[in-house]
C-alpha cells in the first residue's frame, strides 16, 4: 500500500472514529465536491471516493489499518502533488507486469498492468471501465472482474 495516501486524512477524520462518523464525513465532503455539489471538483471527489472505499466497512477498514501499519517496502515512489492536497496524488511504483495483461500509460497507476490492479485497487478498475479514458480496457476489465455488477451500473448520485 502506498504510504503517502492516508484515507483518514483525506476524509478529515481520526483513525479511531466510529463507522457512522466515517460515513458522515464522506457524505459531507461528497455534498461539497461531487460534480453536482456546492464546489464541484472531480479530482478531489475521486480521492474522497478512494479513501471511503478503503474504510467504509469494518472488514475493509481492518485490512487498510493492517496495511497502513506495515513497514514501507523497497521501491521508489514518484511524487506528483495535486493542487488541493499534497498527499492525494502520488504515483505508485509499478510491479513487474504479467504477460498478456494491458499496461496503463496514464494516471497514478501508469506502468501497472490491469491484472495487478485488480488485486491492488479494484475500485479504480471499476471506475476506469465506466470512464471514457478506460474504454480501450473495458473488455479486459470485464474479464478480470466478470461477476461485478458495479461495472454495469452508472455512478450513484450522492446527496
ZAVEX-88148 format. One record per residue: y, x, z of N, C-alpha, C in turn; residue number from 0. Coordinates in steps of 0.02 Angstrom, whole numbers. Each point is the difference from the previous one (the first is absolute). Layout:
% residues N
- Y, X, Z, Y, X, Z, Y, X, Z, NUM
...
% end
This chain:
% residues 159
- -59, 43, 0, 59, -43, 0, 61, 45, 0, 0
- 50, -19, -39, 60, 41, -2, 37, -8, 66, 1
- 20, 54, 30, 29, 0, 66, 73, -22, -1, 2
- 35, 9, -56, 71, -15, -3, 15, -75, 0, 3
- -47, -41, -23, 11, -72, -1, -21, -29, 68, 4
- 44, -37, 31, -14, -30, 65, 11, -75, -5, 5
- -53, -38, 2, 5, -73, -6, 42, -30, 55, 6
- -7, 27, 60, 39, -27, 56, 75, 13, -9, 7
- 16, 59, -23, 70, 15, -12, 28, -44, -55, 8
- -38, -10, -53, 21, -42, -56, 13, -72, 23, 9
- -44, -26, 43, 8, -68, 26, 47, -4, 59, 10
- 24, 58, 22, 48, 6, 55, -27, -30, 65, 11
- -63, 19, 15, -33, -25, 61, -32, 58, 38, 12
- -16, -13, 63, -35, 47, 42, -75, 0, -19, 13
- -33, 58, -2, -71, 2, -16, -44, -41, 47, 14
- 25, -18, 59, -39, -39, 47, 19, -74, -1, 15
- 40, -20, -49, 22, -70, -4, -60, -46, -11, 16
- 6, -61, 25, -53, -49, -9, -1, -25, -72, 17
- -56, -29, -21, -10, -22, -69, 54, -49, -22, 18
- 20, -46, 43, 51, -49, -20, 67, 34, -12, 19
- 13, 56, 34, 63, 37, -11, -2, 34, -68, 20
- -58, 26, -19, -8, 32, -65, 14, -52, -55, 21
- -29, -59, 7, 10, -52, -50, 74, -23, -2, 22
- 30, -7, 58, 71, -21, 3, 45, 52, -33, 23
- -13, 63, 12, 40, 53, -30, -8, -1, -76, 24
- -62, -8, -23, -12, -3, -72, 39, -59, -31, 25
- -6, -58, 30, 34, -60, -28, 76, 8, 0, 26
- 27, 29, 52, 73, 10, 3, 23, 48, -55, 27
- -36, 55, -9, 18, 48, -52, -11, -29, -70, 28
- -53, -39, -7, -15, -30, -65, 54, -51, -19, 29
- 24, -38, 49, 54, -47, -15, 62, 35, -27, 30
- 10, 60, 23, 59, 37, -20, -10, 37, -67, 31
- -56, 35, -9, -8, 45, -57, -43, -27, -57, 32
- -31, -58, 7, -38, -31, -54, 46, -12, -59, 33
- -24, 3, -62, 43, -12, -57, 39, -67, 3, 34
- -26, -48, 37, 36, -63, 9, 39, -2, 66, 35
- 2, 56, 36, 30, 2, 66, 75, 13, 1, 36
- 25, 11, 60, 72, 9, 11, 27, 65, -32, 37
- -39, 53, 3, 21, 65, -28, -59, 29, -40, 38
- -13, -27, -60, -60, 19, -38, -5, 76, -12, 39
- -60, 26, 13, -13, 71, -11, -75, 7, -11, 40
- -20, 2, -64, -71, 0, -17, -36, 61, 28, 41
- 31, 58, -4, -33, 61, 25, -11, -4, 75, 42
- 49, -23, 36, -7, -5, 72, -52, -54, 18, 43
- 0, -55, -37, -49, -53, 13, -71, 26, -12, 44
- -9, 41, -51, -66, 29, -13, -22, 44, 59, 45
- 47, 38, 27, -15, 42, 58, -17, -42, 61, 46
- 37, -54, 10, -13, -46, 56, -68, -32, -7, 47
- -17, -22, -61, -66, -30, -13, -56, 51, 14, 48
- 11, 62, -20, -50, 52, 12, -10, 11, 74, 49
- 55, 4, 37, -4, 10, 73, -36, -58, 34, 50
- 18, -60, -20, -31, -60, 31, -75, -3, -15, 51
- -19, 18, -60, -72, 0, -18, -39, 47, 45, 52
- 31, 54, 21, -34, 49, 42, -9, -23, 73, 53
- 43, -46, 24, -2, -18, 71, -4, -76, 12, 54
- -12, -40, -50, 4, -72, 7, -57, -31, 40, 55
- -60, 29, -3, -56, -26, 39, -22, 52, 51, 56
- -32, -22, 54, -23, 49, 50, -47, 53, -30, 57
- -43, -21, -47, -46, 49, -30, 37, 51, -42, 58
- 46, -24, -43, 39, 46, -42, 43, 46, 43, 59
- 28, -29, 52, 44, 38, 45, -40, 54, 37, 60
- -60, -17, 22, -43, 50, 33, -16, 58, -46, 61
- -15, -15, -63, -15, 53, -48, 62, 42, -12, 62
- 56, -33, -10, 63, 37, -12, 17, 44, 60, 63
- -4, -28, 59, 16, 39, 60, -46, 61, 8, 64
- -65, -10, -16, -47, 56, 4, 17, 55, -49, 65
- 17, -19, -62, 18, 50, -50, 68, 31, 16, 66
- 43, -38, 29, 68, 23, 18, -3, 56, 52, 67
- -50, -3, 43, -6, 50, 54, -41, 61, -20, 68
- -31, -2, -59, -40, 57, -22, 46, 57, -20, 69
- -25, 62, 8, 41, 57, -21, 10, 0, -75, 70
- 56, 27, -22, 15, 3, -71, -44, 52, -33, 71
- -30, -18, -57, -43, 46, -37, 40, 44, -47, 72
- -35, 46, -33, 34, 45, -46, 22, -37, -63, 73
- 46, 29, -37, 22, -30, -62, 74, -14, 1, 74
- 33, 18, -54, 73, -10, -2, 18, -74, -9, 75
- 56, -18, 28, 27, -67, -9, 69, 7, -32, 76
- 9, -32, -57, 64, 4, -35, 46, -52, 28, 77
- 61, 20, 18, 47, -46, 32, 51, -25, -52, 78
- 7, -66, -3, 50, -31, -44, 31, -58, 39, 79
- 50, 13, 42, 27, -52, 43, 34, -56, -40, 80
- -9, -61, 24, 33, -58, -30, 70, -7, 28, 81
- 40, -44, -29, 69, -6, 21, 10, -31, 69, 82
- -48, -40, 23, 9, -37, 62, -38, 29, 59, 83
- -51, 39, -12, -41, 25, 54, -34, 64, -22, 84
- 17, 57, 29, -30, 62, -23, -75, 4, 13, 85
- -28, -44, 41, -72, 0, 14, -38, -43, -50, 86
- 32, -43, -37, -34, -51, -38, -31, 24, -66, 87
- 30, 46, -34, -23, 18, -66, -24, 72, -2, 88
- -61, 9, 18, -29, 67, -1, -62, -2, -44, 89
- -4, 46, -46, -59, 4, -42, -58, 29, 41, 90
- -60, -18, -18, -59, 22, 36, -38, 48, -45, 91
- -21, 56, 28, -38, 48, -39, -64, -32, -25, 92
- -13, 6, -65, -57, -33, -31, -64, 39, 11, 93
- -55, -35, 15, -65, 34, 2, -24, 13, -71, 94
- -52, 41, -8, -26, 10, -67, -23, -67, -29, 95
- 17, -13, -63, -17, -66, -28, -71, 0, -28, 96
- -37, -56, 14, -68, -5, -27, 2, -13, -75, 97
- -52, 22, -33, -5, -11, -72, -6, -74, -16, 98
- 30, -22, -54, -6, -69, -22, 48, -48, 33, 99
- 46, 24, 40, 48, -43, 33, 70, 18, -23, 100
- 41, -50, -16, 68, 12, -22, 40, 32, 56, 101
- 48, 42, -19, 42, 35, 48, 72, -24, -11, 102
- 33, -19, 55, 69, -23, -5, 47, 58, -15, 103
- 50, -14, -42, 48, 52, -17, 71, -19, 22, 104
- 5, -43, 51, 65, -21, 25, -6, -21, 73, 105
- 57, -5, 34, 2, -27, 68, -25, 48, 53, 106
- -7, -27, 61, -19, 41, 57, -71, 24, -4, 107
- -42, -33, -42, -69, 20, -8, -11, 35, -68, 108
- 50, 31, -26, -6, 37, -63, -53, 54, 9, 109
- -48, 3, -46, -54, 48, 3, -63, -27, 34, 110
- 4, -60, 28, -57, -31, 33, -40, -41, -51, 111
- -66, 1, 8, -41, -43, -43, -4, -70, 32, 112
- -13, -49, -41, -7, -68, 26, -59, -5, 48, 113
- -53, 37, -14, -59, -2, 43, 16, 27, 70, 114
- 42, 52, 5, 20, 26, 65, 48, -49, 35, 115
- 43, -31, -39, 48, -47, 29, -32, -63, 28, 116
- -57, -21, -28, -32, -60, 26, -23, 11, 72, 117
- -14, 63, 19, -18, 17, 69, 62, 13, 43, 118
- 52, 30, -29, 59, 20, 37, 49, -58, 12, 119
- 16, -36, -54, 51, -52, 5, -15, -57, -49, 120
- -50, -41, 15, -19, -55, -46, 57, -50, -9, 121
- 44, -8, 49, 56, -46, -8, 47, 23, -56, 122
- 8, 66, -6, 41, 26, -55, -32, -18, -67, 123
- -66, 6, -5, -34, -18, -62, 7, -74, -16, 124
- -4, -42, 52, 10, -72, -11, 70, -13, -28, 125
- 50, 34, 29, 68, -7, -25, 5, 26, -71, 126
- -30, 58, -13, 4, 31, -66, -32, -45, -54, 127
- -54, -35, 18, -32, -45, -48, 45, -58, -20, 128
- 45, -19, 45, 47, -55, -15, 64, 23, -32, 129
- 17, 64, 8, 64, 27, -23, -5, 22, -73, 130
- 56, -4, -36, 1, 19, -71, -18, 73, -10, 131
- 18, 44, 46, -16, 71, -9, -75, 14, 6, 132
- -36, -47, 28, -72, 9, 8, -42, -37, -51, 133
- 32, -29, -50, -37, -40, -50, -57, 40, -33, 134
- 14, 62, -16, -51, 42, -33, -60, 15, 44, 135
- 7, -9, 67, -54, 14, 47, -35, -63, 24, 136
- 25, -58, -20, -23, -63, 29, -75, -10, -4, 137
- -30, 11, -58, -72, -12, -7, -41, 48, 44, 138
- 21, 63, 5, -35, 47, 43, 7, -18, 73, 139
- 59, -24, 20, 11, -21, 69, -45, -60, 16, 140
- -7, -46, -47, -44, -58, 10, -73, 22, 8, 141
- -19, 53, -35, -68, 26, 8, -10, 32, 69, 142
- 52, 35, 24, -5, 34, 64, 3, -49, 59, 143
- 37, -55, -8, 6, -51, 52, -19, -66, -32, 144
- -64, -10, -18, -20, -58, -40, 4, -68, 34, 145
- -13, -4, 64, -3, -65, 33, 64, -16, 38, 146
- 53, 34, -17, 62, -8, 37, 43, -55, -30, 147
- 6, -56, 35, 42, -55, -23, 73, 19, -3, 148
- 20, 51, 37, 69, 21, 1, 25, 27, -67, 149
- -46, 20, -44, 21, 24, -65, 17, -58, -47, 150
- -25, -59, 14, 10, -56, -44, 62, -40, 17, 151
- 16, -4, 63, 57, -42, 19, 65, 40, -3, 152
- 55, -36, -5, 66, 32, -1, 21, 17, 71, 153
- 57, 30, 6, 25, 18, 66, 21, -62, 37, 154
- -13, -2, 66, 19, -57, 41, 75, 4, 15, 155
- 30, -57, 2, 71, -2, 19, 6, 9, 75, 156
- 49, 38, 21, 11, 13, 71, 58, -44, 22, 157
- -7, -31, 57, 57, -41, 21, -14, -35, 61, 158
% end
